[in-house]
Amino acid sequence: MAGAEKREVIYEVKNVSKRYGSVVALDGASLKLHAGEVIGLVGDNGAGKSTLVKVLSGAHEPDGGQIFLDGEERSWSSPREALDAGIETLYQDSGLAPHLTVSQNVFLGREKTVKGLLGKLGFLARKEMEHDAHADLERVGIAVPAANRPVAQLSGGQRQAVAIGRAVSWARKVIILDEPTNHLGARQAGEVLEVIKAAKKKGLGVIFISHTLPHVLEVTDRIVVLRLGRIVKDAPTSTFTGDTLVGTITGTIQTIKVEGD
């Protein structure tokens, strides 16, 4: 990424390994993510992407290797611990509750309350959450008709944009997006890609996992290619074409040289 060397390394894994019985899911994987950088994480099914995401998000503990956040070595015992440290993860299932409103989804698990009588009873601050949710989503470029509108009434693209917007608005350091444009039409996918760009402008480190390679080439600064649990290529997006990226993923272009810093 142009200028990445001038930005702080916000999240890093070194020589991470993970086995499931006799299956090696990750074999010495290392990567660095800078603040304000979008990394594309790509590879065929079984390459190790999902396992690496689970390690980064705290869902799985690695068998070996190190994890650093802001230069400090960390270990996650649960996704909640990683979340509290500022790492938001959005899986393919957006995790939205369709029967709840946009604002209720944005604040799901983080509800704002006001004190009741004598300060003993707490009530949901619905108006405040609606106002703040609308402002938060607008800040990351999401045009939702009303924060009090049920998610069930939104289009697929709007739902995904709300889910990403929620993650972006709450993330303090890193956001991990697993196939966020999957099953979306061109216009809807475009809305989601714009939110990823907004996350970058906010200074977040973004890890974007996708099989849709044109999207990866469009919004990322750097691409990390996994094959059989190993990172076989880590290079600026500008060094790839669609053909060379496919070749690196499938192994028809042989390389184990890592060009990232």
MIZA-283355 format. One line per 5 residues: number of its first residue (from 0); for each residue x, y, z of N, C-alpha, C. Coordinates in steps of 0.2 Angstrom, whole numbers, plus 5000, padded with zeros to 4 digits. Each point is the difference from the previous one (the first is absolute). Layout:
N
NUM	X,Y,Z,X,Y,Z,X,Y,Z  ...;
//
This chain:
261
0	5004,4994,5000,4996,5006,5000,5004,5006,5000  4999,5005,4996,5004,5006,4999,4999,5003,5007  5006,5002,5003,5000,5003,5006,4999,4996,5006  4999,4993,4999,4999,4996,5006,5005,5000,5005  5007,5001,4998,5005,5000,5004,5000,5006,5005;
5	4996,5005,4998,4999,5006,5005,4995,4999,5005  4996,4995,4999,4994,4999,5004,5002,4995,5006  4997,5000,5005,5001,4995,5006,4997,4993,4998  5004,4995,5002,4997,4993,4999,4995,5000,5006  4994,4999,4998,4995,4999,5006,4998,4993,5002;
10	5001,4995,4995,4999,4993,5002,5005,4996,4996  5002,4995,5004,5005,4996,4997,5000,4992,5003  5001,4996,4995,5001,4993,5003,5006,4997,4997  5004,4996,5004,5006,4998,4998,5000,4992,5001  5002,4997,4994,5001,4993,5000,4994,4996,5004;
15	4994,5002,4998,4994,4997,5003,4999,4993,4997  4999,4995,5004,4998,4993,4998,4994,4998,5004  4996,4995,4996,4994,4997,5003,4999,4993,4997  4999,4995,5004,4999,4994,4997,4993,4997,5003  4996,4996,4996,4994,4997,5002,5002,4993,4999;
20	5002,4996,5006,5002,4993,4999,5006,5000,4996  5000,4996,4994,5005,4999,4996,5000,5006,4994  4995,5004,5000,5000,5005,4995,5003,5006,5002  5005,5003,4996,5003,5006,5001,4996,5005,4996  4997,5005,5004,4996,5005,4998,5004,5006,4998;
25	5004,5002,5005,5005,5005,4999,5007,4998,5001  5005,5002,4996,5007,4998,5001,5004,5006,5000  5001,5003,5005,5005,5006,5001,4998,5006,4996  4993,5002,5001,4998,5005,4997,5002,5007,5003  5002,5005,4996,5002,5006,5003,4997,5006,4996;
30	4997,5005,5003,4998,5006,4996,5000,5006,5005  5001,5006,4996,4999,5006,5004,4995,5004,4997  4996,5004,5004,4994,5004,4998,5002,5007,5003  5000,5005,4995,5001,5007,5002,4994,5004,5001  5000,5005,5005,4994,5004,5000,4998,5003,4994;
35	4994,5000,4998,4998,5004,4994,5002,4996,4993  5000,4993,5001,5002,4996,4995,4995,4994,4999  4999,4998,4994,4995,4995,4998,5004,4994,4997  5000,4994,5004,5003,4994,4997,4995,4996,4997  5001,4997,4994,4996,4995,4998,5003,4993,5001;
40	4996,4996,5003,5002,4993,5002,4997,4995,4996  5003,4997,4996,4997,4995,4994,5004,4993,5000  4996,4996,4997,5002,4993,5000,4995,4995,4998  5001,4994,4998,4995,4995,4998,4997,4998,5006  4994,4996,5000,4998,4997,5006,5005,4995,5003;
45	5000,5000,5006,5005,4996,5004,5007,5003,5000  5001,5006,4998,5006,5004,5000,5003,5002,5007  4995,5001,5004,5001,5002,5007,4998,5007,5002  4996,5003,4995,4997,5006,5002,4996,5001,5006  4995,4995,5000,4995,5000,5006,5004,4999,5006;
50	5005,4996,5000,5003,4998,5007,5004,5007,5002  5003,5003,4995,5004,5006,5001,4995,5005,5003  4995,5001,4997,4995,5005,5003,4998,4998,5007  4999,4994,5001,4998,4998,5007,5005,5001,5005  5006,4999,4998,5006,5002,5004,5000,5008,5002;
55	4999,5004,4994,5001,5007,5001,4994,5003,5004  4994,4996,4999,4994,5003,5004,4999,4997,5007  5005,4996,5002,4999,4997,5007,4996,4994,5000  4997,4997,4995,4996,4994,5000,5004,4994,5001  5006,5000,4998,5004,4994,5001,5007,5002,5002;
60	5003,4997,5005,5007,5001,5002,5005,4996,4996  5005,5003,4997,5005,4997,4996,5004,4995,5004  5002,4995,4997,5005,4995,5003,5007,5003,5001  5002,5004,4996,5006,5003,5001,5000,5007,4996  5005,5004,5002,5001,5007,4997,4998,5005,5005;
65	5000,5006,4997,4999,5006,5004,4995,5005,4997  4996,5004,5004,4995,5005,4998,5002,5006,5003  5000,5006,4996,5002,5006,5003,4995,5005,4998  4998,5004,5005,4995,5006,4999,5003,5006,5002  5001,5005,4996,5004,5006,5001,5007,4998,5003;
70	5003,4995,4998,5007,4999,5002,5000,4996,5006  4995,4998,5003,4999,4997,5007,4998,4993,4998  5004,4995,5003,4998,4993,4999,4993,4998,5004  4996,4997,4996,4993,4999,5003,4998,4992,4999  4996,4998,5004,4997,4993,4998,4992,5001,5002;
75	4996,4997,4995,4993,5001,5001,4997,4993,5003  4996,5001,5005,4997,4994,5003,4993,4999,4997  4997,5005,4997,4994,5000,4997,4999,5006,4995  4995,5000,4996,4998,5005,4996,4999,5007,5003  4997,4999,5006,4998,5006,5004,5006,5004,5002;
80	5005,4996,5002,5006,5003,5002,5003,5004,4994  5000,4997,4994,5003,5004,4995,4996,5006,4998  4993,4999,5001,4995,5005,4998,5001,5006,5005  5001,4999,5006,5002,5005,5005,5006,5004,4999  5005,4996,4996,5006,5003,4999,5000,5005,4994;
85	4994,5000,4996,4999,5004,4994,5000,4997,4994  4999,4993,5000,5000,4996,4994,4993,4997,4998  4997,5003,4995,4993,4998,4998,5001,4995,4994  4996,4995,5000,4999,4995,4995,4993,4999,4998  5000,5000,4993,4993,4999,4997,5001,4994,4995;
90	4996,4995,5002,5000,4993,4996,4995,5001,4995  5000,4995,4995,4996,5000,4995,4992,5001,5002  4998,4997,5005,4994,5001,5003,5000,5007,5004  4997,5005,4997,5001,5007,5003,4998,5000,5007  4997,4995,5003,4999,5001,5008,4994,5005,5002;
95	4997,5002,4995,4994,5005,5001,4994,4996,5002  4996,5003,5005,4994,4998,5002,4994,5003,4996  4997,4997,4995,4996,5003,4995,4993,5003,5004  4998,4997,5006,4994,5003,5003,5002,5006,5004  5006,5002,5000,5002,5006,5004,5001,5006,4995;
100	5000,5006,5002,5001,5006,4996,5007,5001,4999  5002,5004,4995,5007,5002,4999,5004,5002,5006  4997,5005,5004,5003,5002,5006,5001,4995,5005  4995,4995,5001,5001,4995,5004,5005,4995,4999  5001,4999,4993,5005,4996,4998,5007,5003,5001;
105	5001,5006,4998,5006,5004,5001,5002,4999,5007  4996,5001,5005,5001,5000,5007,4999,4993,5004  4999,4995,4996,4999,4993,5002,5006,4998,5005  4998,4999,5006,5005,4998,5005,5004,5006,5003  4998,5006,4997,5004,5006,5003,4994,5005,5001;
110	4995,4998,5002,4994,5005,5001,5001,5005,5005  4998,5006,4998,5000,5006,5005,4994,5000,5004  5001,5002,5006,4994,5000,5005,5000,5007,5003  4994,5001,5003,4999,5006,5004,4997,4998,5007  5002,5003,5005,4997,4998,5007,4993,5001,5001;
115	4997,4996,5003,4993,5000,5001,4998,5004,5007  4995,4998,5003,4998,5003,5006,5005,4998,5006  5002,5006,5003,5005,4999,5006,5006,4997,4998  5001,5000,4993,5007,4997,4997,5000,4992,5001  4995,4997,5001,5000,4993,5001,4998,4996,4994;
120	4996,5003,4996,4998,4996,4994,5003,5003,4994  5003,4996,4995,5003,5003,4994,4995,4999,4994  5000,5005,4996,4996,4999,4994,5004,5002,4994  4998,4996,4994,5004,5002,4994,4999,5007,4998  5006,5003,4998,5000,5007,4997,4998,4999,4993;
125	4994,4999,4998,4999,4998,4993,5001,5006,4995  4998,5006,5002,5001,5006,4996,5007,5001,4999  5004,5000,5005,5007,5001,5000,5003,4995,4995  4998,4994,5001,5004,4995,4996,4998,5001,4992  4993,5002,4999,4999,5001,4993,5004,5006,4997;
130	5000,5005,5004,5004,5006,4998,5007,4998,4998  5003,4996,5005,5008,4999,5000,5001,4995,4994  4995,4995,5000,5001,4995,4995,5000,5003,4993  4995,5004,4999,5000,5004,4993,5006,5004,4999  5003,5003,5005,5006,5004,4999,5006,4996,4999;
135	5000,4994,5003,5006,4996,4999,5000,4997,4993  4994,4998,4998,5000,4997,4993,5001,5005,4995  4997,5006,5001,5002,5005,4995,5007,5002,4999  5003,4999,5006,5008,5002,5001,5004,4995,4995  4997,4994,5000,5004,4995,4995,4997,4999,4994;
140	4995,5005,4998,4998,5000,4993,4994,4996,4998  4996,4998,5006,4994,4996,4998,4994,5004,5001  4996,4999,4994,4994,5004,5000,4994,4995,5001  4998,5000,5007,4994,4996,5002,4994,5005,5001  4994,4998,4997,4995,5005,5001,4998,5002,5007;
145	5000,4996,5005,4999,5002,5007,5003,4994,5004  5002,5003,5006,5004,4995,5005,4994,4996,5003  4994,5002,5000,4995,4996,5004,4996,4996,4995  5003,4999,4994,4997,4995,4995,5002,4993,5002  4996,4995,4999,5002,4993,5002,5005,4998,4994;
150	5005,4996,5002,5005,4997,4996,4997,4996,4994  4994,4997,5002,4997,4995,4995,4997,5004,4994  4999,5006,5001,4998,5004,4994,5006,5003,4996  5006,4999,5001,5005,5002,4996,5002,4995,4995  5004,5003,4995,5002,4995,4994,5006,4997,5003;
155	5002,4994,4996,5006,4997,5002,5006,5004,5001  5001,5004,4995,5006,5005,5000,5000,5005,5006  4994,5002,5002,4999,5005,5006,5001,4996,5006  4998,4994,5000,5001,4996,5007,5008,4999,5001  5003,4998,4994,5007,4999,5001,5004,5006,5001;
160	4998,5006,4997,5003,5006,5002,4999,5002,5007  4994,4999,5003,4998,5001,5007,5005,4996,5004  5001,4994,4999,5004,4995,5004,5007,5003,5000  5003,5002,4994,5006,5002,4999,5001,5007,5004  4995,5004,4999,5000,5007,5003,5000,4999,5007;
165	4996,4995,5003,5000,4999,5007,5007,4998,5003  5003,4996,4996,5007,4998,5002,5005,5005,4999  5000,5004,4995,5004,5006,4999,4999,5005,5005  4994,5002,5002,4999,5005,5005,5002,4998,5007  5000,4993,5001,5002,4998,5007,5008,4998,5000;
170	5003,4998,4994,5007,4998,5000,5004,5006,5002  5005,4998,5004,5005,5006,5002,5006,4999,4997  5002,4994,4998,5006,4998,4997,5000,4996,4993  4997,4994,5000,5000,4996,4995,4993,4997,4998  4998,5000,4994,4994,4996,4998,5001,4995,4995;
175	4998,4994,5001,5001,4994,4996,4993,4998,4997  5000,5000,4993,4994,4999,4996,5000,4994,4996  4996,4995,5001,5000,4994,4997,4995,4999,4995  5002,5001,4993,4995,4999,4995,4994,5005,5000  5002,5007,5002,4994,5004,5001,4996,5002,4993;
180	5003,4998,4994,4996,5002,4994,4997,4993,4997  5000,4995,5004,4998,4994,4997,4992,5000,4999  4998,4997,4994,4993,5000,4998,4997,5007,5000  5004,5005,4999,4997,5007,4998,5000,5002,4993  4995,5003,4998,5001,5003,4993,5005,5005,4999;
185	5001,5003,4994,5006,5004,4999,4999,5007,5004  4994,5003,5000,4999,5006,5003,5000,4999,5008  4997,4995,5002,5001,4999,5007,5007,4998,5003  5004,4996,4996,5007,4999,5001,5004,5007,5000  4998,5004,4996,5003,5007,4999,4999,5004,5007;
190	4994,4999,5003,4999,5004,5006,5005,4997,5005  5000,4994,5001,5004,4997,5005,5008,5001,4999  5002,5001,4994,5007,5001,4998,5001,5008,5002  4995,5004,5000,5001,5007,5002,5001,5000,5007  4997,4996,5004,5000,5000,5007,5007,4998,5002;
195	5003,4995,4997,5007,4998,5001,5005,5006,4999  4999,5003,4995,5004,5006,4999,4999,5005,5005  4994,5001,5003,4999,5005,5005,5004,4997,5007  5000,4994,5001,5003,4997,5005,5008,5002,5000  5002,4999,4994,5007,5002,4999,5002,5007,5001;
200	4995,5005,4998,5001,5007,5001,5000,5001,5008  4996,4996,5004,4999,5001,5007,5007,4998,5003  5004,4997,4997,5007,4998,5003,5000,4993,5002  4994,4996,4999,5000,4993,5002,5005,4996,4996  5002,4994,5003,5003,4995,4996,4995,4995,4998;
205	4999,4999,4993,4995,4996,4998,5003,4993,4996  4997,4994,5002,5002,4994,4997,4994,4998,4996  5000,4999,4994,4994,4999,4995,5001,4993,4997  4996,4995,5002,5000,4994,4997,4995,4999,4995  5002,4998,4994,4995,4999,4995,5003,4996,4994;
210	4995,4996,4997,5001,4996,4994,4999,5005,4994  4997,5005,5001,4998,5005,4994,5007,5004,4999  5004,4998,4996,5007,5003,4999,4999,5007,4997  4996,5002,4995,4999,5007,4998,4999,5004,5006  4996,4998,5005,4999,5005,5006,5006,5000,5004;
215	5004,4995,5001,5006,5000,5003,5005,5005,4997  5001,4999,4993,5004,5005,4996,4998,5007,5001  4994,5001,5001,4997,5007,5000,5001,5004,5006  5000,4996,5006,5000,5004,5006,5006,4999,5005  5004,4995,4998,5006,4999,5004,5006,5003,4999;
220	5004,5001,5005,5007,5003,4999,5005,4994,4999  4999,4994,5003,5004,4995,5000,4996,4993,5000  5003,4995,4997,4997,4994,4999,5004,4994,5003  4997,4996,5004,5004,4995,5004,4996,4993,4997  5004,4996,4997,4998,4994,4997,5002,4994,5004;
225	4995,4996,5002,5001,4994,5004,4999,4994,4996  5004,4995,5001,4999,4994,4996,5003,4994,5005  4995,4995,5001,5002,4995,5005,5003,5002,5006  4997,5005,5003,5002,5002,5007,5006,5005,5000  5003,5001,4994,5006,5004,5000,4998,5007,4996;
230	5003,5005,5002,5000,5006,4997,5005,5000,4994  4998,5000,4994,5005,4999,4994,5001,5006,4997  4996,5005,5001,5001,5007,4997,4997,5005,5004  5004,5006,5001,4998,5006,5004,5003,5006,4996  4996,5003,4996,5002,5005,4996,4995,5006,4999;
235	5003,5006,4998,4995,5005,4998,4995,4998,4995  4994,5002,5001,4995,4998,4995,5002,5003,4993  5003,5005,4999,5002,5003,4994,5005,4995,4996  5003,4995,5003,5004,4995,4997,4996,4994,4997  4994,5000,5001,4996,4994,4998,4995,5003,4994;
240	4999,4995,4995,4994,5001,4995,4996,4994,5002  4994,5000,4997,4995,4995,5002,5003,4993,4998  5004,4999,4995,5003,4994,4998,5005,4998,5004  5004,5004,5002,5006,4998,5005,4997,4999,5007  4995,5003,5002,4997,4998,5006,4997,4994,5000;
245	4996,4998,4995,4998,4993,5000,5005,4995,4999  5005,5001,4997,5006,4996,4999,5003,4999,5007  5001,5005,5004,5003,4999,5006,4996,4996,5005  4993,5001,5000,4996,4997,5004,5000,4992,4998  5000,4999,4994,4999,4992,4998,5007,4997,5000;
250	5005,5004,5000,5007,4997,4999,5003,4999,4993  4996,5002,4995,5003,5000,4994,5006,5005,4999  5000,5005,5004,5005,5005,5000,5004,4998,5007  5005,4997,5000,5004,4997,5006,5004,5006,5003  4998,5001,5007,5004,5005,5003,4999,4999,5008;
255	5005,5000,5004,5000,5000,5007,5003,5006,5003  5002,5005,4995,5003,5006,5002,4995,5005,5003  5001,5002,5006,4996,5005,5003,5003,5007,4999  4996,5004,4997,5002,5007,4999,4998,5005,5004  4995,4999,5005,4998,5005,5005,5006,5001,5005;
260	4999,5006,5003,5006,5002,5005,4999,4996,5006;
//
